[in-house]
Amino acid sequence: MVQLLLDAGALLGESPFWHAHEARLYWVDIEGRKIHRTDPATGTDEVMGLAEQVGCIAPRAKGGLVAALENGCALIDDWGAAPRPFGPAVLADKPHQRFNDGRVDAAGRLWVGSLTSDKPKRDAALYRLDPDGSLTTVFGGLMTSNGAAFSPDGRTLYHADTPTHCVHAYDVDPATGTPGGKRLFHRFAEGEGRPDGAAVDAEGCYWSALWDGWRVVRLSPAGELLQTVDLPVQRPTMIAFGGADLKTAFVTSAGKKLTGEERAAQPHAGGVFTFAVDVPGLAQEIFAG
């Protein structure tokens, strides 16, 4: 049963992750320029404002967070601390782009993609931020990089370019972070939602939030549809797993650019939703930088 955890009214909620030590759900409102830290047990929601949009966040081995901002990545040493640039501001000369979805792998590297507002131009890319601050372009030719997640053994990277309706799977060398062969994992039907943020569970199944699709879905490692969870919002954005047993799903959503009629049909758009799952998710990986 889907429940409303927090009626946050986010413009573009994204990038949820479960902080096991704190028992808190972290997530961002990209266009609201905010990082949230929510306690599901009490409903308390702390908010940290930023000077620019924040595409995604992840916990850091040295404490605090790594964040992908509009033009480059940054480190946030403590809650409320100002971000410190980390690595090159690779998008500084691309005003039509910003950083978007990201995922940390088992080696502590952040895989983070950009999106372009100049669609259908395909000049966005997926990058890999290593713990030493070096930034490598993994591949380009994208419009909206999204849905990055890894199989439990770290040998498969799942990735979506949202406007294409497709999720692809890439072979990856876990030691070097070098991608290899590419295959179509799943193509979603036109007009029924587009793949946004995602997560993988302990059985290697891929959960995808479908923008304009009113639902999240669970796909088998072979790309077959196994489960659909309907949501009371049109634009779910990303799913994460948390709780002590990692069997609670958390889903962020977007409330921007809705008509009055659409808003009336989904008064909690921009909220964070939760439901129980039978198979636990994977523990959140930690950025090693």
C-alpha positions in Angstrom: 0.0 0.0 0.0 1.4 3.3 -1.1 1.5 6.0 1.6 2.5 9.7 1.6 5.6 10.1 3.7 6.1 13.8 3.2 3.9 16.4 1.5 7.0 18.4 0.5 5.6 20.3 -2.5 8.9 19.8 -4.4 9.3 21.3 -7.8 11.6 18.5 -8.9 12.2 15.9 -6.2 15.1 13.6 -7.0 18.1 11.5 -5.9 16.8 9.8 -2.7 19.2 7.7 -0.8 19.0 5.9 2.6 21.6 6.9 5.2 21.7 3.8 7.3 23.8 5.3 10.2 21.5 8.2 10.6 18.3 6.3 9.6 17.4 9.3 7.4 16.3 9.6 3.8 18.3 12.2 1.9 16.9 13.7 -1.3 17.0 16.8 -3.4 14.6 19.3 -5.0 16.7 20.2 -8.1 14.8 23.3 -9.2 14.1 24.3 -5.6 17.8 24.3 -4.9 17.4 22.3 -1.7 18.7 19.2 -0.1 16.3 17.4 2.3 17.0 15.1 5.2 13.8 13.3 6.3 13.2 11.1 9.3 10.5 8.6 8.4 10.0 7.7 12.0 9.0 11.2 13.1 8.2 13.0 9.8 10.8 15.6 10.6 12.3 17.2 7.5 15.4 19.3 7.6 16.2 21.5 4.6 19.5 22.9 3.4 19.3 25.6 0.7 21.9 26.0 -2.0 22.8 28.8 -4.4 22.4 26.6 -7.5 20.5 23.6 -8.7 21.6 20.2 -7.4 21.1 17.2 -9.6 22.1 14.4 -7.3 23.8 13.7 -4.0 25.5 10.7 -2.3 27.2 10.1 1.1 30.9 10.5 1.4 33.4 8.2 3.2 34.9 11.2 5.0 31.5 12.4 6.1 29.1 14.8 4.5 28.1 14.5 0.8 29.2 14.6 -2.7 26.9 16.6 -4.9 26.5 17.2 -8.7 25.6 20.8 -9.1 24.8 22.8 -12.3 28.2 23.0 -13.8 30.4 20.5 -11.8 30.7 18.4 -8.7 31.3 19.5 -5.1 31.9 18.2 -1.6 29.7 19.3 1.3 31.7 18.5 4.5 28.8 18.8 7.0 25.1 19.5 6.9 24.6 23.1 6.1 28.2 23.7 5.0 28.9 25.5 1.7 29.8 23.2 -1.2 33.4 23.0 -2.2 34.1 22.5 -5.9 35.6 19.1 -6.6 36.9 18.2 -10.1 36.5 20.3 -13.2 33.4 22.5 -13.9 32.9 20.6 -17.1 29.5 22.1 -17.9 30.5 25.8 -17.3 30.7 26.5 -21.0 27.4 24.6 -21.7 24.7 26.9 -20.3 21.9 24.7 -21.8 23.1 21.8 -19.7 23.2 20.8 -16.0 24.1 17.7 -14.0 21.2 15.3 -13.3 21.0 11.7 -12.1 23.9 9.9 -10.5 25.0 6.6 -8.8 28.0 5.5 -6.8 29.5 2.2 -7.6 31.1 -0.4 -5.3 34.5 1.1 -5.8 33.3 4.5 -4.5 33.1 6.3 -7.9 30.2 8.6 -8.8 28.7 8.0 -12.2 26.8 11.2 -13.0 25.0 12.4 -16.2 24.0 15.7 -17.7 20.8 16.8 -19.5 20.3 19.3 -22.2 17.5 21.8 -22.4 18.2 22.2 -26.1 16.4 19.0 -27.2 16.5 17.1 -29.5 20.2 18.0 -29.6 22.1 15.0 -28.2 25.1 16.7 -26.5 24.6 15.5 -22.9 26.8 12.8 -21.5 27.5 10.3 -18.7 30.6 11.0 -16.7 32.5 9.1 -14.0 33.9 11.1 -11.0 36.8 9.2 -9.4 37.8 9.7 -5.7 40.8 11.8 -6.8 38.6 14.4 -8.5 39.3 13.3 -12.0 36.3 13.3 -14.3 36.0 11.0 -17.3 33.5 11.1 -20.1 32.0 7.6 -20.3 29.8 8.2 -23.3 27.9 11.0 -25.0 25.1 11.4 -27.4 22.4 11.8 -24.7 19.5 14.1 -24.1 18.6 13.4 -20.5 21.0 11.0 -18.6 19.0 9.1 -16.0 18.3 5.8 -14.3 21.9 4.9 -13.5 22.1 1.7 -11.4 24.4 -1.3 -11.0 23.7 -5.0 -10.8 24.6 -6.7 -7.4 27.9 -8.0 -8.8 28.8 -4.5 -10.2 29.3 -6.0 -13.7 26.2 -4.4 -15.4 25.4 -0.7 -15.6 21.8 0.2 -16.3 21.2 3.6 -17.9 18.3 5.5 -19.4 18.1 8.4 -21.8 14.6 9.4 -20.7 13.2 10.9 -24.0 14.1 7.7 -25.9 11.8 5.6 -23.6 14.7 3.1 -23.5 16.9 1.6 -20.7 20.2 0.1 -21.9 22.5 -2.3 -20.1 26.3 -2.0 -20.3 29.0 -4.5 -19.4 31.4 -2.9 -16.9 34.7 -3.9 -15.5 34.2 -3.2 -11.7 37.9 -2.8 -11.1 38.6 -0.1 -13.8 35.1 1.4 -14.3 35.4 0.8 -18.0 32.2 0.1 -19.9 32.0 -2.6 -22.6 29.2 -4.1 -24.6 25.8 -2.4 -24.8 22.3 -4.0 -25.2 18.7 -2.8 -25.1 17.4 -3.8 -21.7 13.8 -2.5 -21.9 11.8 -0.2 -24.2 8.7 1.5 -22.6 5.7 2.1 -24.8 5.2 5.6 -26.1 2.6 7.7 -24.2 2.8 5.5 -21.0 5.6 7.2 -19.1 9.4 7.6 -19.6 12.1 6.0 -17.5 13.5 8.4 -14.9 15.5 7.5 -11.8 16.0 3.9 -10.8 17.4 1.4 -8.3 18.4 -2.3 -8.2 17.3 -4.8 -5.5 19.0 -7.8 -4.0 17.7 -10.1 -6.7 19.2 -7.9 -9.4 15.8 -6.5 -10.5 15.7 -3.0 -11.8 13.0 -0.6 -10.5 12.3 2.4 -12.7 10.2 5.5 -11.9 8.2 6.5 -14.9 7.9 10.2 -15.5 4.3 11.0 -16.7 3.5 7.4 -16.0 1.9 7.5 -12.6 3.9 4.4 -11.5 7.1 2.6 -10.7 7.9 -0.8 -12.2 10.1 -3.8 -11.4 11.9 -5.4 -14.3 13.8 -8.8 -14.1 17.5 -9.0 -15.0 16.3 -10.1 -18.4 14.2 -6.9 -18.8 10.8 -8.5 -18.3 8.1 -6.6 -16.4 7.5 -8.3 -13.1 5.6 -5.7 -11.0 3.8 -2.4 -11.2 3.1 -0.1 -8.3 0.6 2.7 -9.1 1.2 6.1 -7.5 -1.1 9.0 -6.9 1.2 11.4 -8.8 1.9 11.8 -12.5 5.6 12.4 -12.3 7.5 10.0 -10.0 11.2 10.7 -10.4 13.3 8.1 -8.6 13.1 5.2 -6.2 15.4 4.2 -3.3 15.3 1.5 -0.6 15.7 2.0 3.1 14.7 1.1 6.6 16.6 -1.3 8.8 16.0 -4.2 6.4 16.1 -2.2 3.2 12.5 -3.4 2.4 10.9 0.1 2.4 10.7 1.8 -1.0 10.8 5.6 -1.1 9.8 7.5 -4.2 10.3 11.2 -5.0 8.1 13.1 -7.4 7.8 16.4 -9.2 5.1 19.1 -8.9 6.3 21.6 -11.5 4.4 22.8 -14.6 1.1 21.2 -13.7 -2.1 22.8 -14.9 -4.8 23.7 -12.3 -6.8 20.6 -13.4 -3.7 18.4 -13.1 -2.9 19.8 -9.7 -6.4 19.1 -8.5 -6.1 15.5 -9.5 -2.8 15.0 -7.6 -2.7 17.4 -4.7 0.4 15.8 -3.3 2.6 16.1 -6.4 6.1 16.9 -5.3 5.7 14.7 -2.3 7.7 11.7 -1.1 5.9 8.3 -1.1 6.6 5.0 0.5 5.6 1.4 0.3 6.8 -2.0 1.5 8.6 -4.5 -0.8 9.3 -8.2 -0.5 12.8 -8.1 -1.7 15.3 -5.7 -0.1 17.2 -3.2 -2.0 21.0 -2.8 -2.2 22.8 -0.8 0.5 23.8 2.7 -0.6 27.4 2.8 -1.8 29.7 5.5 -0.4 31.7 8.0 -2.5 35.4 7.4 -1.6 36.6 11.0 -2.3 
